[in-house]
Structure formats: C-alpha cells, structure tokens
Amino acid sequence: MKFKKFGKLAVAIALAGTLVACNGKKEGVAATVGGVEIPMEDYYKSYAARVNQLTSMYGEEVLKNQEDGKKTTEELLREQAINDLTTTEALKQDAEKSKITVTDEEVNKKIEEIQMQLGGEENFNKFLKENGLPKEYVTENMKNQMLVGKYTQEKLKDLEPTEEEVKKHYEDNKDSYYKAKASHILVSDLKEANVLRKKALKGEDFGKLAKENSKDTGSAQNGGSLGEFTSGQMVEAFDQEVAKMKAGDISEPVNTQFGYHVIKLDEKTPLEFDAVKDQIKAELQQEKFKDYLDKVKKDAKIKTYVDTSKDVELPEEYQNFGKVEKEGQEVKESNTKAAENNKNAKKANADKNTKVEDKKETK
C-alpha cells in the first residue's frame, strides 16, 4: 500500500470547472455567461455524452454510486457538465479579449495525431463509438480544450512570480520544505490508534507495534519504515504533520483516506532554497492563476438555471446521444454470437447422433 501522492490523468475531452450556484429558471437556457446564453441543448449533449461514456465502461449501476455517502456519480456528472460549459465560455470570452485563438486546422492536426496514436482513423472512430462520443462533439470539445490550454500557457507567463517573491515564500515557509525518514502504524480505528500511540510513548518498540498491528503490510514488515521522502510526496495531512514534528516525535493520530496514522519521525533536514525554488515558483504561479480565473468567472457574472441536485430528464432526441451506432454494433455482435451458438449446438447434436449410430453398429 502506498501513501505517496500520485498525479491524476486528464481525460482528453473533459475540462475542469468550479461549481456555480443555481439561480432560478430560464426557458431553454442552461446558463448565461457574460450575457451569452448557453442553450439547454448544449447541456443535454454534454451531460448525455458523459453518462454514455461512463456507463459504456462500467454499466448503468455506476450512476448510483455515492461519493463519501453524499452525492451520486449521476449528480456529479450533472454538475461537471454545467460547470465545464460555463467555465469554458468565461475563459473563451477572456481569451478573445487577449486575441488568443485556435484554428480548425490546429484542431484537425491534433485529432490526426490522436488517430495515429490509436492506430488509425478506423480505430479512432471505434473508440468514439465504444465510449458513446459523437465525433462532432469531441471535435468541439477538443477545440475548447486546446483554446483553454493555449490560454493557460499565455496567462501563466504573465503571472510568473519574481525571484524576490519565490525567496520570500521560502523564508516564510521553511518548515514546509524538508527531507525526512519516518515510520508509521496504520489502523482503521481512532481508538486503536490512540492505544498504540500510548504504548509507543511508554517505551514499547515502535517497529514491533507496527509489525503486529499496522494494516500497511508493505511497511509493517520493515517495522513501519517508509524510507526517505521529501515534502509534497505524501498525502497532504501526513505531509503537514511531519512538517510540524521534530526527530524522535511520535504524532497524534493523523486521519487520511487510508485510515489513522501514528507517525514516528526518525530524522528531518530542511531542503535548501535551490532545491525547491522551481517547485515554489510553480506553486505560486498556480495560485496566481487560480485567483485570476476566479476573478474572470466573477466578472463574467455566471448564472446557472440547471438544478444539478435533481434528476435531469433528457429529451428523447438526446437519450441515445452518442450511442446509436454502438447499440447497433452490440445488436449485430449479439446476433452473430447467437448464430454461432446455434451453429455449435447443431454440430453438437450431429456429433451426438453419430455416436449413437456408432454404438448401434457396434452392438
């Protein structure tokens, strides 16, 4: 079991957004952004394509799954659909002001590159069918994504922090940048974590406690040792706790998505400025960019009229959006399989009859 952070893979056709509050209803309009209306048909397409893509991979039951016992996957898809549309429109309007554009030629070239990666146009079209994604929908979303990517690159250049800003952030947050060695005991129950911590504080061997009790079997066999790691590699709560600790300390139980950790810090040394300045620069750029985007969306006066907490009834023309050909393909495959089964059954019966005749002749 690993506790180090890992990056999230970006889905090529999805664009991340921020939840915007609903504001009443407006007939035929999903949202308004900077005075521009986003029609419900765009929302239906966006939502239906997401549903079809997910259910084609995991089945209809995936829509009823709940995140943290709260929102269902279906509700999260409804939120994502409207958030992506409104955020993208806000960025497109700001990109236009900055004369940032993406041509159809650039989009076609990108799609050709993806086709080559998938082994040609036929495989690309097959992939779209299998995931319930109409080509024109993907092309439009690809253009939006490329525009947002180009827009992001340009804005990040403008928002690059100065050497003085980076240095000041390092000086103000030195404890947050370190190299450390630590061990931990991972359990599911807070009460058990506290009991084990008390035993360790009273002098019981931490390594033995980890071997006998930690559900992180990978580190438990090494006495709970996690080896050497640097700040930012562990999950956030774990990382922040180590930043506050001194060598020899045993932490209070730390809750993460994996359970409750009791951490024993073996050693910790600060990372020098040169070792982390690029990391800090990137962090400050991202913070500035986030603040800039928040302002862009606020200035766009986004209003949404779709209540994502409620089921959305898709009009009939959108219910099969992106999966008509796929369903036809499935029917064809089903018929082919049935015919093959029928053929095999006939052959089995023929073989059986032959054996019966052979037995008669033997007698």
N, C-alpha and C positions, 0 to 999 in steps of 0.2 A: 504494500500500500504506500502511495507517495503523497506527500503533503506539500510538495513544491508547486508553485503556480505554473499553469500552462496557458498558452495563448488560445484564443477562440478562433476557429476557422470561419472566415467570412463567406457567406453564400453569395455567389456572383450576381444573383438577381434581386437581392434584398438590400434595402437601405435603412439604416437605423434612424429612429426618431425619438422624440420626447413627448410624453403624454400631455395632451392639451385638454382642458375641461370642456364638457359639452355645454352648449348654450341654446336650449330650446330646439325648435324645428324650422326648417325652411324647405318648402316643397321642391323635390327634385334636386336638392343641393346637399352634398355631404359636408362641405366646409367652405369657408371663404378665407383667403389669404391675401392680404394687401389689396382687398377689394375684388380679387379674382375668385370666381366661383369654381369649386371643384364639383362636377356633377356626380350624382349618385351612381351612374353607370360606371364611372371610373372606380368608385369604391367597391361596387359589386365585383368588377373584374379583379381588382387587387385582392379582395377577400376570398373570392372563389378560387383563384389560382393558388393561393396559399393553402387553402383547405385541400384542394385536389392534390397538390404536390405532397403534402404530409400524409394524407390518407392513402395515397398510392404506394407509399413506402411502409406504413405501419398499420393500415386499416382504420375503419371508422371509429373504433373504440378509443383511439388515441386522443380524439377531440374532447373526451370526458375526463381525461387525466387532470389532476389538480396540482398546482404549484404551491407547496407549503400549506396544503389544505385550504387554499383560498380560491384563486381564480383558476378556471378550467383552461386547458390549452385552446379551446374554441374561443373563449373570451380574449385571451392574449393575442390570438390571431386577428380578431376584430380590432383590437387596439393598435396592433402593429400596422394593419392595413391603412387606417386613417392617419396614424402618426407619420408613416412614410410619405403619404401623399402630401400632407400639409408641410412637413419639414422640407421635402424636396422642392415644393413650389416656392417656399420662402427663400431657399438658397438660390433657386433659378432666377428669382427676381433680383436678388442682390448680385448674382453673377452677371446679369445683364447690365447692371449699373457699372460694373467693373470691366465690361466688354470681354468677359470670359465665355467662350462658346465651344461647342463640339459639333463638327460637321458630320453629315451622313456618311461621307467617305471614311472618316475615322471609325465610326461605329461598324461599318461593314468590314473594315480591316480587322477589327477586334473580334468580330464574330467568326471571320475566316480563320483566325488564329485558334479560337476555341474549337472550331470544327476539326482542324488539323490535330489538336491535342486529343480529340475523341476518336480520331481515325477516319475522318471524312464527313461530308455533308449527310450521308445516309445515317451514320451513327449519331450525328448531332440531332437529326430530326427524330430518330428513335428515342434518344434521351428525353427530348421535349415531350413526346407522346407518353412515355412511361411515367413522367412526373406531372402530367396534366398541365403543360405550359404551352399556350399558343405562341407561335414564332413571332407574330407582330407584337404581342405583349412583352416578350423577352427583349425584342429589339428596342422597344420604347424604354423599358427599364434599364437596359444596357446603356442607352444614350444618357439617361438621367444619372446613372452611376458614374459614368465617365466624366460627366459635367461636374458632379459633386467632387470626384477625385481631383480633377484639374483645379477646381475652385479651392479645395482644401490645400493643395500644394502652394498655390499663389498666396493664400492668406497666411499660411504658416511662415512663409518667407517674410511677410510684412510684420509678423508677430514674434520674430526671433529675439530672445532676450539678450541683453548686453552681458559682457563679461562681468561687469560690476554686479548685476542682478543675480547672476549664477553664483558668484563668490559669496554674496551676502546670504543667499538662501542656504548655502553650505554651512557658513559660520553659525547661522541661526538654528540649524538642524543637524549638527554634527553627530548626535547620538543616533540618528536615523540611518546613518551610513556606516556599516560595520562588516567585519568578517568574524564568524563565530563557529564554535563547536558546542554542540548541546546534545542531551539525551532527553527522551520523554517517555511517559507512560500514557497510553491512550485507552480510555474506557468510555462506556456509553452513559454511565450514571454519575451525576454530580456528587451524590453522597459517597459513592465508592471512590471517586477521585479525591475527595477531602480526607477520607480514611487513609488512603495510600500516601498522600502528602504528609500527613501527621506521622506516619511510620517512618518516612524518609527523614523528616526533621528530627525525629528522636534517635536517628543514627542507623536505622536499618539500611542494608545495602541497596542502593537505588537500582543497580543493574539487576540484582536478583528479583526485586519487586517488579521490574519491567518484564523480565523473562516469564515470570509466573502469572502476571496479570494483564499486560498490555495486549490489546486486540490488533495492534500494528505488528503482525507476526514478522514482517521483514526486519524491523529494527529490534524487536524483542529478543531475538536470538543473539543479538550483539549487545545485550544489556540496555536496550533502548537508544543506542547511539544513532544519531542522524548524520554523523560525519561533519565535514566542514561545509558551510554555506555562507552566502552573503546576504545583506539586507535586500528585500524585494523578491527573494526566491521562494519564501514560504508564504502560506496564505496570510492575509492581512492581519488578523487578530494575533496569530502566532508571532508574526514579524514585529508587531508593535510591542508585544510583551517582552520579547528578547531585547528590544531597544532600551527598555527601562531597567533591565537586570544587570547585575554585576557577576563576575565569575564566582561560582560557588553557590549562588542563589538557587532556591527551589521555588518555583512560581505558585501562585494560587491557580486553581483550575481555570484553563482557558478554553472557552467554548468556540468550536468551529463546526463546519458542516460535517466533519468526520467524527465528532464526539468531544469529550473533555480531555485536554492535555495537561499533565503535570510536567513542567519543564525543569530540567536541571542544566544550568549554564556552566559549561566547563571552562571556556575561555572566550574572550571577545576583544578584538582590536579595531580601532577606528580606521576607516578607509581614507586614504589621502585624497585631497581635492582633485588631483589629476586623474585619479582612478574613477571618479564618479561625475566629473564635470559634464561629460556628454549626456549621461543619464539625467542629470539635473536640468540641463538645457532642454532636453526633450520633454521632461515633465512640466517645466514652466511654459513651454510652447503650447502643450496640450491644454493647460489650464487657461492660458490666454485665449486660445481658440474656442474653448468651451464657453468662456464668458462672452466672446464676440458673437458666437452663434445664438446664445441666449438673448442677446440684445437684438440680433437680426429677427428672431422669431417674435420677440416682444413688439418690435417696431412694425412687424407685419400684421399685428392685431388679428391673430388667428382665432377664428370661431368655428367650432365643430357642431354639427347638428345630428350626428350619429351617436346614439346611446350604446356604447360598446358593452355595457353591463347586461344588456338584454339580447336575446337571440335575434339574429337578422334573417328575415325570410327573403331568400333570393328569388327574384322573378324567374319564371320558367326559362327564359332565354339565357339565363346565366347559370342555371343549375348544373348544366353539363359543360360549362365553360372550360375548355382546355382538355376535356377527356372523352369527347365523342369518338375520335379516332382510336383512342386507347381501348374504349369499351368494345368497339368493332373488332379490334385486334384480339381482345380477350375472347369474344364470341367465336371468332374464327379459330383461335387456338383450342377452345373448348370443343368445338365441332370436330376439329382434326383429331384431338385426343379421344373423343368418343368413337370416331370411326376406327381409330387404331385399336381401341379396346374391343370393339365389335369384331374386328378382323382377328384379333388374338383369341377371342372367345370361340369363334368359328373354327379356328385352327386347332384349339384345344379339344373341341368336341370331335373333330375329324380324327385327331390322334387317338382319342378315347375309343371311338368306334372301330378304328383299325386294330387296336389292342384287343378289343372284344372278339373281332373276327379271327385274329391270330389264335386266341385261346380256343375258339370253336374248332379251328382246323387242327390244333394240337390234340384236342380230345378225340 
